Amino acid sequence: MVSAFSLAINYTNQNIVKVHCSKIIKGSQPLIGEIVLTQGGGGIYGLRNYFGLAPVPISSFFNLGGIVNLSVLHPTAGREAVE
């Protein structure tokens, strides 16, 4: 099983870390999308093909927040849809 990705880490003049993960391969299958995170960016929000899904419940020691836009994320029905 092969997994790989391209990772770019930058920081601003205020020493705020920014991370961009792209070209993601999981189990020899390329995933369409990317992950963009920034230090102090609040929560992490999930997208699929730039369609907003929901916040992703992931916390980190580095207080990273941003967007995860991946083709493997799937929408689920909210409480309003099942009532």
Z-matrix of the N, CA and C atoms (Angstrom, degrees):
N
C 1 1.444
C 2 1.535 1 108.14
N 3 1.304 2 115.07 1 122.89
C 4 1.462 3 121.06 2 -178.12
C 5 1.522 4 109.04 3 -105.85
N 6 1.308 5 116.05 4 131.56
C 7 1.461 6 121.99 5 173.87
C 8 1.525 7 107.89 6 -133.06
N 9 1.326 8 116.03 7 139.15
C 10 1.467 9 120.49 8 -179.40
C 11 1.515 10 109.14 9 -158.68
N 12 1.322 11 116.44 10 164.53
C 13 1.450 12 122.13 11 175.98
C 14 1.516 13 108.94 12 -163.73
N 15 1.326 14 115.41 13 162.05
C 16 1.458 15 122.62 14 174.96
C 17 1.526 16 106.81 15 -103.16
N 18 1.325 17 116.74 16 130.31
C 19 1.459 18 121.28 17 -175.99
C 20 1.517 19 109.69 18 -126.99
N 21 1.330 20 115.99 19 127.79
C 22 1.465 21 122.06 20 175.56
C 23 1.519 22 107.76 21 -119.71
N 24 1.315 23 116.84 22 126.31
C 25 1.456 24 122.27 23 178.73
C 26 1.528 25 107.79 24 -120.21
N 27 1.319 26 115.77 25 126.11
C 28 1.463 27 122.36 26 179.33
C 29 1.519 28 108.73 27 -129.57
N 30 1.312 29 116.41 28 167.41
C 31 1.456 30 120.37 29 173.02
C 32 1.525 31 108.87 30 -142.56
N 33 1.327 32 114.65 31 150.83
C 34 1.458 33 120.77 32 -177.84
C 35 1.522 34 110.26 33 -87.85
N 36 1.325 35 116.44 34 178.15
C 37 1.470 36 121.20 35 176.60
C 38 1.521 37 112.05 36 -62.65
N 39 1.344 38 116.59 37 -23.72
C 40 1.461 39 121.65 38 177.53
C 41 1.535 40 111.84 39 -90.30
N 42 1.343 41 117.50 40 12.23
C 43 1.468 42 124.85 41 -179.42
C 44 1.526 43 113.09 42 60.12
N 45 1.323 44 117.23 43 37.53
C 46 1.456 45 122.63 44 173.12
C 47 1.522 46 107.77 45 -93.89
N 48 1.321 47 116.26 46 124.75
C 49 1.469 48 122.51 47 -176.00
C 50 1.526 49 109.99 48 -80.58
N 51 1.340 50 116.05 49 136.98
C 52 1.463 51 122.95 50 174.93
C 53 1.525 52 107.99 51 -126.93
N 54 1.349 53 115.81 52 135.41
C 55 1.464 54 122.08 53 -175.80
C 56 1.526 55 108.93 54 -125.12
N 57 1.335 56 116.59 55 134.72
C 58 1.469 57 121.85 56 176.00
C 59 1.521 58 108.11 57 -130.41
N 60 1.321 59 115.90 58 118.43
C 61 1.463 60 122.14 59 -179.61
C 62 1.526 61 108.23 60 -113.64
N 63 1.328 62 116.85 61 125.82
C 64 1.465 63 121.63 62 -178.08
C 65 1.528 64 109.01 63 -143.36
N 66 1.319 65 116.01 64 -179.77
C 67 1.470 66 122.80 65 -179.93
C 68 1.528 67 110.15 66 50.10
N 69 1.327 68 115.58 67 50.80
C 70 1.464 69 121.91 68 -175.44
C 71 1.521 70 109.87 69 -83.50
N 72 1.333 71 115.75 70 129.45
C 73 1.461 72 122.57 71 176.53
C 74 1.521 73 107.16 72 -123.58
N 75 1.335 74 116.24 73 124.56
C 76 1.464 75 121.25 74 178.61
C 77 1.520 76 108.57 75 -124.82
N 78 1.320 77 116.66 76 118.61
C 79 1.461 78 120.41 77 -179.51
C 80 1.514 79 112.90 78 59.68
N 81 1.298 80 118.11 79 43.10
C 82 1.469 81 125.81 80 -179.83
C 83 1.522 82 113.32 81 69.01
N 84 1.335 83 119.21 82 2.66
C 85 1.459 84 123.04 83 178.35
C 86 1.524 85 109.87 84 -105.97
N 87 1.319 86 118.53 85 122.50
C 88 1.466 87 119.42 86 176.56
C 89 1.534 88 110.46 87 -71.27
N 90 1.324 89 116.04 88 137.59
C 91 1.458 90 121.86 89 176.10
C 92 1.515 91 108.48 90 -98.47
N 93 1.312 92 116.41 91 136.90
C 94 1.459 93 121.07 92 177.26
C 95 1.520 94 107.54 93 -85.50
N 96 1.318 95 116.84 94 125.78
C 97 1.450 96 121.17 95 177.38
C 98 1.511 97 112.46 96 131.96
N 99 1.324 98 113.86 97 -169.64
C 100 1.457 99 119.75 98 -177.44
C 101 1.526 100 109.64 99 -158.54
N 102 1.318 101 115.04 100 169.20
C 103 1.456 102 122.76 101 177.56
C 104 1.528 103 107.47 102 -125.55
N 105 1.330 104 116.64 103 127.90
C 106 1.464 105 122.04 104 179.37
C 107 1.522 106 107.73 105 -127.57
N 108 1.324 107 116.44 106 117.11
C 109 1.465 108 121.67 107 -177.63
C 110 1.524 109 110.28 108 -128.30
N 111 1.318 110 116.23 109 150.86
C 112 1.451 111 121.76 110 176.09
C 113 1.520 112 109.18 111 -138.71
N 114 1.296 113 116.08 112 146.69
C 115 1.455 114 121.37 113 -179.52
C 116 1.526 115 109.28 114 -67.41
N 117 1.330 116 116.70 115 131.31
C 118 1.457 117 121.17 116 -179.07
C 119 1.513 118 113.20 117 73.88
N 120 1.322 119 117.31 118 19.15
C 121 1.467 120 121.77 119 -176.42
C 122 1.510 121 114.84 120 -84.62
N 123 1.319 122 118.95 121 11.38
C 124 1.463 123 121.05 122 -179.52
C 125 1.508 124 111.11 123 82.47
N 126 1.323 125 117.32 124 -142.56
C 127 1.461 126 121.79 125 -178.96
C 128 1.513 127 112.40 126 -82.14
N 129 1.321 128 114.30 127 174.43
C 130 1.467 129 121.20 128 176.73
C 131 1.520 130 107.33 129 -105.56
N 132 1.332 131 116.91 130 127.50
C 133 1.450 132 122.29 131 -175.83
C 134 1.524 133 109.63 132 -110.41
N 135 1.324 134 116.97 133 133.66
C 136 1.455 135 122.22 134 -178.82
C 137 1.516 136 112.50 135 -92.05
N 138 1.318 137 115.42 136 137.19
C 139 1.461 138 122.88 137 176.69
C 140 1.525 139 109.05 138 -132.39
N 141 1.319 140 115.98 139 153.27
C 142 1.464 141 121.30 140 169.26
C 143 1.521 142 106.46 141 -131.22
N 144 1.321 143 115.96 142 117.18
C 145 1.467 144 122.23 143 -176.12
C 146 1.527 145 110.62 144 53.24
N 147 1.321 146 116.23 145 42.77
C 148 1.468 147 125.11 146 178.82
C 149 1.529 148 113.21 147 65.73
N 150 1.327 149 117.97 148 15.29
C 151 1.463 150 122.43 149 174.21
C 152 1.520 151 107.86 150 -98.33
N 153 1.322 152 117.14 151 122.46
C 154 1.456 153 121.65 152 -176.14
C 155 1.505 154 112.63 153 -65.75
N 156 1.334 155 117.00 154 129.65
C 157 1.454 156 121.66 155 179.32
C 158 1.523 157 110.67 156 -105.76
N 159 1.305 158 117.15 157 -72.67
C 160 1.466 159 120.77 158 -176.63
C 161 1.522 160 108.67 159 -171.10
N 162 1.325 161 116.47 160 164.74
C 163 1.464 162 118.84 161 172.91
C 164 1.529 163 110.41 162 -62.88
N 165 1.318 164 115.94 163 143.51
C 166 1.466 165 121.94 164 178.39
C 167 1.531 166 107.14 165 -98.08
N 168 1.330 167 118.02 166 121.56
C 169 1.472 168 120.28 167 -175.39
C 170 1.526 169 112.94 168 -78.15
N 171 1.323 170 115.98 169 73.54
C 172 1.462 171 122.23 170 178.06
C 173 1.521 172 108.07 171 -124.95
N 174 1.306 173 116.36 172 129.12
C 175 1.458 174 119.24 173 174.92
C 176 1.525 175 108.32 174 -112.73
N 177 1.311 176 115.33 175 157.90
C 178 1.455 177 118.79 176 179.95
C 179 1.518 178 110.24 177 -141.38
N 180 1.283 179 116.17 178 153.50
C 181 1.453 180 122.77 179 177.55
C 182 1.521 181 110.81 180 -64.01
N 183 1.333 182 116.39 181 -27.90
C 184 1.461 183 121.70 182 -175.54
C 185 1.523 184 113.00 183 -91.81
N 186 1.347 185 118.33 184 4.36
C 187 1.458 186 122.66 185 177.96
C 188 1.529 187 111.48 186 57.65
N 189 1.339 188 116.69 187 46.41
C 190 1.452 189 121.39 188 179.44
C 191 1.518 190 110.41 189 -85.20
N 192 1.307 191 116.44 190 140.79
C 193 1.452 192 122.52 191 176.25
C 194 1.511 193 108.82 192 -142.33
N 195 1.318 194 116.29 193 160.72
C 196 1.460 195 118.88 194 179.26
C 197 1.505 196 112.10 195 157.23
N 198 1.327 197 115.44 196 -138.80
C 199 1.457 198 121.64 197 -172.71
C 200 1.527 199 110.46 198 -129.58
N 201 1.336 200 114.96 199 135.87
C 202 1.468 201 122.45 200 171.47
C 203 1.524 202 105.60 201 -115.65
N 204 1.319 203 117.53 202 108.43
C 205 1.465 204 122.89 203 -179.43
C 206 1.520 205 107.82 204 -113.89
N 207 1.339 206 116.14 205 94.18
C 208 1.465 207 120.88 206 -176.48
C 209 1.522 208 111.24 207 -129.69
N 210 1.329 209 116.14 208 144.91
C 211 1.460 210 121.70 209 -179.05
C 212 1.530 211 112.33 210 -69.53
N 213 1.322 212 118.90 211 -16.63
C 214 1.466 213 120.88 212 -178.47
C 215 1.532 214 112.71 213 -85.09
N 216 1.327 215 117.95 214 -8.66
C 217 1.459 216 120.50 215 177.05
C 218 1.527 217 108.92 216 -78.70
N 219 1.345 218 116.82 217 140.62
C 220 1.465 219 121.31 218 -176.82
C 221 1.522 220 109.61 219 -125.30
N 222 1.355 221 115.95 220 140.29
C 223 1.460 222 118.05 221 176.41
C 224 1.524 223 110.54 222 -71.03
N 225 1.324 224 115.28 223 148.88
C 226 1.467 225 121.17 224 174.49
C 227 1.510 226 108.28 225 -123.91
N 228 1.312 227 116.27 226 156.78
C 229 1.465 228 120.67 227 179.82
C 230 1.516 229 109.84 228 -73.59
N 231 1.314 230 116.49 229 136.83
C 232 1.455 231 120.85 230 175.73
C 233 1.514 232 110.78 231 -82.34
N 234 1.298 233 116.58 232 176.51
C 235 1.473 234 121.56 233 -179.40
C 236 1.526 235 111.34 234 -61.12
N 237 1.336 236 116.94 235 -33.73
C 238 1.453 237 120.15 236 -178.34
C 239 1.526 238 111.35 237 -64.45
N 240 1.341 239 117.56 238 -30.77
C 241 1.453 240 121.59 239 -176.14
C 242 1.527 241 113.12 240 -76.04
N 243 1.315 242 117.61 241 -24.07
C 244 1.464 243 119.67 242 -177.16
C 245 1.527 244 113.20 243 -96.91
N 246 1.308 245 118.00 244 -4.56
C 247 1.476 246 120.15 245 179.68
C 248 1.497 247 111.84 246 -84.26
